[in-house]
């Protein structure tokens, strides 16, 4: 609807300001993202040596199904005592975050997480 028509209706008292706002700027319904199925991780710890890095590569060679990752998050939630951190929100984000790449590079470790 045209802005001038809406403003004229408000001026004449035919429409409230809230109705005009809803008509000019309708609420858009957002769709959830695509459901993820697997999590692929690469972890490298340069200070630990070749044996630990080889073990981590073998451990995460095959992508982990998302259900196991969510179960692991629930298990880890038992040990988190922070009130500002909600593990169920992270679990839902993981569930609907297909095609997401996370790269963490620090002096202690390099972590690549791909959600597919």
ABEGO torsion letter per residue (X at the ends): XBAAAAAAAAAAGABBAAAAAAAABBBBBBBBBBBBABBBBBBBBAAAEAAAAAAAAAAAABBBBAAAAAAAAAAAAAABABAABBAAAAAAAAAAABGBBBBBBBAABBBBBBBX
